[in-house]
Amino acid sequence: MDSYRSMLRRGFSHNGDADIYGSTKYVNDPIHGYIDLNETMLQFIDTPQFQRLRHLKQLGSSYYVFPGASNNRFEHCIGTSHLASEVLRGLSQRQPELGISERDFRCVTLAGLCHDLGHGPFSHVFDNEFIPRVCGDTSWSHEEGSEMMLHYAIDDNNIDIDEGDVKFIKSLIRGSPMGASNEKLFLFDIVANQRNGVDVDKFDYIQRDCYNVGVKSSYDFSRLMLNSRVIDDQICYNHKEAYNLAEMFHTRYSLHKRVYSHRASKAIEFMLVDAMIIANPVLRISDAIHDQRLYQNLTDEVLRDIERSREPELQEARNIIQRINTRDIYKFVDEFILPPDLVSVITKSVITEAAIVGFRADGDDFSEADILIDFCRIHYGMRSENPVDHINFFSKYRMNEKFSIPSELISLCMPQKYEERIVRIFTRSPDKRKQIQQAVRRLIAKLSRRIMDADEEGMSTLTIAASPSNITPNRGLTLPDDLVDSMLKRRRLDFDHI
């Protein structure tokens, strides 16, 4: 151990090779163990722009549901950078003919480090939900934010880096070369793989998120890294890793199904968006996407800014945050998994707040403002396609020939579909859940009859193979007639004991 520490002090990396970047520090990471941080990395890490990532939860609103989901973008970016360096080091050792240069190491490592610099409060809640709601049709994404913050970190901290390297790093973050490029194409497979989604970003966040929320992972990313090589300028994998790769994508799907799109997490996500929309005119939250200085100070702490404010215009936003803090959250009402052939029929223009209100019963008092609709899309990483179909493999007998492997040759238990669309209904008013669920189910029943009638009369422009039973409500989600919200019940019990 002492000799290892002395090597680190002298500027050597953990594999015994001289560190090409100068002096090295190391941190102990719960996922990857000791991670070397070279001088070039530290120039970026020790900046306000990177340190900001300490205040952005990796899993956004899921932290309110899973107490262990406290991991931040900060450690994820360091872990991704570490794996990017490890992948490149392994390829360089196994295939010296690739001519991987010092510049390649430097830029790929920094791309992994800086790829999430542009995330906003509560991660994807900001760019997928909040920004579209307040900015209309803007195509802004956190990748654009990452480029903005990368430039800001360089300029604000006088980091000496070649402009060509900056352009290369931005391309690596996007996963594709910008314009005509003479760069090695396989390098773009490492941080953000647009070919098939097998990249170190996924290696890190799947393992890190599983670790923190307590979900067991059955795939091994270290085997994938050891059993990879470049063929025809593309990273390929040993054919023995086909099932391991399938398990990686299944684990990704499972995390989305069980954690990222958890019903309570989504309900709180709606609350966070509502609070930020109300606060936006006062705090200028959305302006930050065009102002790097504002963006540097925009983190999950925006909730605390709202809570601390005494502006009367923010009282409603403060009330929402108070509801989150007292667990008086918006409530899940119902959900319907759509058959693939009905995805183009049951759309956002069909399932609307107004349509649900149109099926109120006598005595119902809910309005459109009480209803929230979530069209959820969960898949294995490439929407309806099997990502493994886009991966190339090699065998020990033909190390320089790549080939694909059909799913049926990997396992006969492979799924037949790789994407699902789910319509979920929530409410801002927990006491109206039963009313809204009954109205939603009356709407779905009418849509089912229309689908059947159109199919029988040949009026539909689609060939509808599914029967109406495919969108029959789940009996397990049916609310009882004498429903009393658990939070209200607990409060009444507390009141009775006073």
KEFI-530376 format. One record per residue (C-alpha): residue in one letter; x, y, z. Coordinates in steps of 0.02 Angstrom, whole numbers, padded with zeros to 5 digits, always signed. Layout:
AXYZ ...
This chain:
M+00000+00000+00000 D+00141+00120+00041 S+00224+00087-00126 Y+00058+00119-00214 R+00037+00285-00126 S+00215+00335-00165 M+00184+00297-00349 L+00031+00410-00344 R+00133+00548-00263 R+00265+00531-00399 G+00131+00546-00534 F+00103+00366-00584 S-00066+00291-00623 H-00131+00133-00542 N-00078+00016-00682 G+00105+00061-00657 D+00124+00166-00814 A+00189+00343-00801 D+00048+00468-00796 I+00058+00570-00955 Y-00030+00717-00875 G+00081+00760-00728 S+00046+00748-00542 T-00099+00637-00489 K-00219+00635-00342 Y-00343+00499-00304 V-00515+00481-00225 N-00600+00327-00154 D-00763+00296-00246 P-00891+00169-00181 I-00919+00101-00357 H-00747+00099-00437 G-00629+00104-00288 Y-00478+00219-00303 I-00493+00340-00449 D-00343+00436-00514 L-00371+00621-00544 N-00234+00692-00652 E-00185+00875-00661 T-00286+00908-00818 M-00443+00836-00738 L-00415+00936-00579 Q-00409+01098-00678 F-00591+01067-00722 I-00647+00984-00560 D-00582+01128-00454 T-00695+01257-00536 P-00862+01329-00479 Q-00942+01263-00639 F-00897+01082-00597 Q-00922+01097-00409 R-01101+01150-00449 L-01135+00966-00490 R-01124+00926-00304 H-01294+01009-00288 L-01385+00913-00426 K-01464+00747-00378 Q-01429+00614-00508 L-01602+00538-00488 G-01698+00701-00468 S-01865+00679-00380 S-01828+00494-00345 Y-01731+00549-00191 Y-01899+00592-00110 V-01950+00409-00131 F-01786+00313-00112 P-01687+00381+00037 G-01524+00309-00031 A-01540+00399-00198 S-01434+00544-00136 N-01297+00524-00266 N-01256+00680-00366 R-01198+00720-00542 F-01028+00764-00468 E-00974+00586-00426 H-01059+00515-00582 C-00954+00627-00694 I-00794+00578-00605 G-00841+00394-00621 T-00883+00413-00806 S-00717+00499-00837 H-00625+00359-00746 L-00710+00224-00850 A-00679+00319-01012 S-00494+00322-00971 E-00496+00137-00924 V-00582+00086-01085 L-00457+00183-01189 R-00309+00116-01090 G-00368-00063-01116 L-00392-00038-01303 S-00221+00042-01317 Q-00137-00104-01229 R-00229-00239-01327 Q-00218-00150-01495 P-00066-00035-01503 E-00093-00024-01691 L-00241+00091-01658 G-00118+00231-01625 I-00213+00302-01477 S-00125+00464-01437 E-00098+00568-01281 R-00224+00692-01352 D-00353+00553-01373 F-00332+00505-01190 R-00345+00685-01134 C-00500+00730-01235 V-00597+00569-01203 T-00562+00582-01017 L-00619+00763-01012 A-00775+00722-01115 G-00824+00594-00984 L-00789+00720-00847 C-00887+00864-00923 H-01030+00774-01011 D-01161+00822-00879 L-01105+01000-00841 G-01267+01066-00916 H-01396+00975-00811 G-01522+01086-00723 P-01618+01067-00559 F-01675+00889-00526 S-01586+00829-00684 H-01705+00778-00824 V-01853+00862-00739 F-01779+01028-00793 D-01748+01000-00979 N-01885+00870-01013 E-02028+00947-00913 F-01998+01124-00850 I-01913+01206-01000 P-02041+01142-01130 R-02182+01205-01019 V-02114+01383-01000 C-02018+01404-01163 G-02138+01324-01286 D-02059+01239-01436 T-01878+01267-01388 S-01763+01122-01430 W-01642+01164-01289 S-01564+01012-01205 H-01442+00983-01063 E-01310+00938-01193 E-01317+01118-01254 G-01304+01172-01073 S-01149+01063-01054 E-01065+01149-01201 M-01108+01320-01130 M-01040+01276-00958 L-00885+01194-01033 H-00839+01355-01121 Y-00881+01455-00965 A-00770+01346-00855 I-00625+01367-00977 D-00644+01555-00995 D-00687+01594-00814 N-00540+01495-00744 N-00411+01532-00880 I-00388+01347-00921 D-00256+01328-01055 I-00332+01211-01184 D-00323+01208-01373 E-00482+01261-01464 G-00469+01106-01573 D-00472+00999-01416 V-00627+01091-01354 K-00717+01056-01517 F-00663+00873-01506 I-00726+00859-01326 K-00895+00932-01374 S-00909+00805-01516 L-00866+00663-01398 I-01001+00722-01276 R-01129+00721-01416 G-01067+00553-01479 S-01038+00605-01659 P-00907+00705-01753 M-00953+00883-01798 G-00941+00906-01986 A-00791+00836-02076 S-00678+00755-01948 N-00517+00658-01957 E-00540+00589-01781 K-00544+00403-01747 L-00728+00356-01755 F-00719+00223-01619 L-00678+00359-01493 F-00856+00422-01511 D-00920+00253-01447 I-00845+00279-01275 V-00937+00419-01184 A-01101+00437-01282 N-01122+00292-01403 Q-01252+00339-01535 R-01234+00173-01626 N-01302+00058-01492 G-01298+00144-01322 V-01155+00042-01248 D-01049+00176-01165 V-00964+00219-01001 D-01099+00345-00955 K-01220+00199-00945 F-01092+00086-00860 D-01074+00211-00719 Y-01251+00272-00691 I-01331+00099-00695 Q-01208+00029-00569 R-01210+00187-00461 D-01400+00203-00460 C-01424+00017-00421 Y-01302+00033-00277 N-01387+00185-00203 V-01569+00131-00218 G-01535-00048-00165 V-01579-00134-00330 K-01471-00284-00374 S-01382-00278-00542 S-01347-00441-00634 Y-01234-00378-00772 D-01046-00348-00762 F-00979-00194-00852 S-00798-00237-00809 R-00810-00395-00916 L-00874-00290-01060 M-00727-00173-01046 L-00602-00317-01042 N-00683-00407-01188 S-00691-00264-01312 R-00587-00220-01463 V-00596-00105-01613 I-00642-00178-01782 D-00674-00065-01933 D-00665+00090-01822 Q-00802+00026-01707 I-00794-00048-01531 C-00851-00229-01537 Y-00870-00361-01401 N-00826-00542-01378 H-00974-00649-01429 K-00977-00725-01254 E-01036-00555-01189 A-01197-00553-01290 Y-01307-00603-01144 N-01212-00488-01026 L-01253-00344-01142 A-01435-00397-01151 E-01438-00396-00961 M-01367-00220-00958 F-01509-00154-01064 H-01636-00253-00962 T-01564-00175-00803 R-01583-00003-00882 Y-01765-00042-00921 S-01793-00108-00746 L-01724+00051-00667 H-01839+00157-00774 K-01987+00046-00731 R-01955+00029-00544 V-01861+00188-00497 Y-01850+00330-00622 S-02037+00325-00666 H-02099+00272-00494 R-02276+00339-00468 A-02236+00437-00311 S-02078+00505-00392 K-02179+00563-00543 A-02309+00643-00430 I-02173+00742-00341 E-02097+00785-00510 F-02261+00866-00559 M-02255+00965-00397 L-02077+01023-00427 V-02122+01082-00602 D-02278+01171-00539 A-02177+01261-00405 M-02040+01315-00527 I-02168+01375-00656 I-02252+01484-00525 A-02083+01551-00467 N-02013+01577-00642 P-02073+01757-00671 V-01993+01812-00506 L-01834+01705-00501 R-01802+01704-00691 I-01764+01518-00686 S-01788+01488-00872 D-01678+01638-00918 A-01528+01541-00854 I-01518+01427-01006 H-01456+01578-01104 D-01348+01653-00967 Q-01199+01553-00905 R-01181+01657-00746 L-01362+01628-00696 Y-01347+01444-00741 Q-01197+01420-00628 N-01306+01461-00478 L-01455+01359-00535 T-01462+01193-00440 D-01584+01091-00337 E-01565+01231-00209 V-01694+01328-00310 L-01823+01251-00193 R-01736+01330-00044 D-01733+01496-00137 I-01922+01484-00155 E-01945+01435+00027 R-01836+01578+00090 S-01922+01706-00018 R-02054+01819+00058 E-02121+01876-00110 P-02312+01863-00107 E-02309+01801-00288 L-02217+01645-00229 Q-02340+01597-00091 E-02424+01465-00199 A-02254+01390-00244 R-02207+01388-00059 N-02371+01298-00022 I-02327+01163-00147 I-02154+01138-00070 Q-02236+01130+00101 R-02348+00991+00035 I-02194+00896-00022 N-02112+00918+00148 T-02267+00855+00239 R-02294+00714+00114 D-02459+00784+00055 I-02411+00745-00124 Y-02510+00736-00284 K-02589+00564-00302 F-02582+00429-00434 V-02755+00391-00505 D-02741+00259-00642 E-02635+00192-00784 F-02655+00098-00948 I-02517+00006-01041 L-02552+00035-01225 P-02542-00108-01351 P-02417-00062-01488 D-02552-00050-01622 L-02651+00075-01518 V-02508+00195-01485 S-02557+00301-01634 V-02740+00296-01581 I-02731+00334-01394 T-02635+00497-01406 K-02611+00659-01309 S-02748+00736-01415 V-02870+00599-01362 I-02829+00580-01176 T-02841+00759-01116 E-02894+00847-00957 A-03047+00915-01047 A-03094+00742-01113 I-03088+00670-00937 V-03192+00814-00867 G-03319+00776-01004 F-03354+00608-00919 R-03393+00677-00746 A-03541+00599-00656 D-03678+00698-00570 G-03607+00769-00410 D-03425+00763-00465 D-03335+00926-00431 F-03163+00904-00507 S-03098+01017-00646 E-02959+01013-00775 A-02843+01095-00648 D-02858+00941-00537 I-02795+00823-00673 L-02618+00782-00728 I-02581+00665-00873 D-02416+00576-00903 F-02377+00488-01066 C-02233+00378-01010 R-02115+00291-01131 I-02002+00155-01061 H-01884+00055-01170 Y-01718-00037-01178 G-01624+00112-01245 M-01670+00118-01431 R-01858+00137-01421 S-01944-00010-01508 E-01782-00090-01568 N-01672-00216-01478 P-01507-00125-01443 V-01409-00288-01451 D-01456-00301-01635 H-01349-00146-01664 I-01194-00217-01577 N-01056-00306-01671 F-00958-00452-01598 F-00799-00551-01630 S-00736-00723-01584 K-00566-00782-01527 Y-00547-00874-01692 R-00578-00718-01798 M-00522-00572-01693 N-00532-00446-01836 E-00700-00495-01909 K-00859-00420-01839 F-01031-00497-01845 S-01202-00475-01766 I-01293-00606-01663 P-01482-00629-01682 S-01582-00627-01521 E-01636-00809-01540 L-01454-00863-01536 I-01427-00770-01372 S-01577-00838-01280 L-01750-00901-01322 C-01811-00806-01169 M-01766-00636-01241 P-01913-00514-01244 Q-02014-00495-01403 K-02046-00309-01374 Y-01924-00178-01313 E-02035-00028-01280 E-02196+00011-01189 R-02307+00164-01187 I-02405+00198-01028 V-02540+00328-00999 R-02544+00378-00816 I-02665+00495-00730 F-02624+00594-00572 T-02718+00724-00473 R-02670+00879-00377 S-02821+00849-00263 P-02806+00682-00171 D-02988+00688-00110 K-03048+00683-00291 R-02952+00527-00343 K-03105+00413-00348 Q-03208+00535-00452 I-03068+00559-00578 Q-03031+00373-00592 Q-03213+00333-00631 A-03219+00470-00763 V-03056+00409-00841 R-03123+00232-00851 R-03285+00291-00932 L-03179+00382-01062 I-03072+00227-01094 A-03227+00117-01109 K-03299+00233-01241 L-03134+00236-01337 S-03131+00045-01331 R-03305+00035-01407 R-03256+00157-01544 I-03102+00057-01586 M-03203-00104-01598 D-03340-00023-01702 A-03214+00055-01820 D-03126-00111-01842 E-03286-00208-01872 E-03353-00082-01998 G-03186-00064-02087 M-03186+00122-02049 S-03017+00125-01964 T-02864+00175-02063 L-02765+00055-01955 T-02767-00132-01940 I-02814-00151-01757 A-02768-00325-01700 A-02794-00291-01516 S-02962-00320-01435 P-03038-00187-01323 S-02991-00295-01174 N-02811-00240-01201 I-02856-00071-01128 T-02970-00136-00994 P-02924-00054-00828 N-02815-00148-00705 R-02927-00214-00566 G-02781-00204-00445 L-02784-00014-00463 T-02972+00006-00436 L-03002+00123-00290 P-03130+00072-00158 D-03291+00172-00143 D-03253+00216+00039 L-03076+00274+00000 V-02996+00384+00132 D-02827+00453+00086 S-02693+00377+00199 M-02621+00548+00239 L-02791+00617+00286 K-02826+00462+00390 R-02662+00482+00484 R-02698+00665+00517 R-02870+00624+00583 L-02797+00495+00700 D-02670+00621+00761 F-02809+00748+00788 D-02912+00620+00885 H-02768+00595+01005 I-02750+00780+01048 
